[in-house]
């Protein structure tokens, strides 16, 4: 009888084991299915992001051609096209969208983005500005200005407070002073005494507006004073692609000639750096410019806004036209993905727009302001 009971229980035990094994196999297969399903979902999203990035790249190329077209057909040669006469904000190109990231000439709101083309000649030429002009820039120190002069000049004589070959050879890693003109503004990073705070200030993404992370004190980078206004670094005021018109430059640090600044587009900070014009003349120019928009195409209009030393200096340092224009283009692909940003400088000195410089600014991060970000987030939730 006992043998019969044992024999009867054996099949039941084997059936239970088979069931457990079957359940584990089923569980494993389900896990594999979920794993591969999740992997495929991630790969699909990655593919969509790559496609969106390619669309954004092509939108930037299209925007650059559009900018070249606009500059070829300027209403007034040498002056930026009127903002109301061209598309500049959230322009659709197929399923992609682009923006011209510009600078508000009236600086009405520090936190609202301004979209449009920009004039490169409204900035100081780092290759020809005198020592005094560089020293007048915000965040600049006399020793750093002297080091910039020493980096770009052709000799090995140290400007007072500056830095030449011996200083750079003591750095780790050691390198030589260039002793030639800056080819890009990125070279300023190599100048002795330069740091990110001087270069970028509070404007970490170089979009000309006060983003939330640039007005939160120590909450997040960059370092800022949380005063509700943007304090940019020197990159905002400098260029290596100036106007073609030059005049003889006096004083220490002079490079033989100096590029004129476009009085119609230069900021008050840049105008304040010019000898004879300085702070008082710069304020007068800005006030006159805002009240006489219809006169800015008139040659020498700036002499109507100045008196005294400013008036005497105007013809040496100012112009009212440009042959160099900036198109800072940001773009997104479908569903608000694939953010890209590139900055172009167009040279019109030969009559036909030519790309004189091109720089990828994508790594600097979002440059379109809070409202555009919110719209993008909505598009991502509702593809």
Secondary structure, DSSP 8 states (H G I E B T S, - for coil): -HHHHHHHHHHHHHHHHHHHHHHHHHHHHHHHHHHHHHHHHHHHHHHHHHHHHHHHHHHHHHHHHHHHHHHHT-SSTTS---GGGS--SSEEETTEEEEEB---TT---TTS--BS-EEGGGSEETTT--HHHHHTSTT--HHHHHHHHHHHSSS----TT---HHHHHTSSS------S--SSGGGGGGSTT--HHHHHBT-TT-SSS--GGGSSTTSSSS----SSS--B-GGGGEESS--S-EEE--STT--SEEE-EETTT--HHHHHTSTTTHHHHHHHHHHHHHH-GGGTTSTTGGGGT--HHHHHHHHHHEES--SEEEEEEEEE-GGG-S-EEEEEEEE-TTSS-EEEEEEE-GGG---SHHHHHHHHHHHHHT-
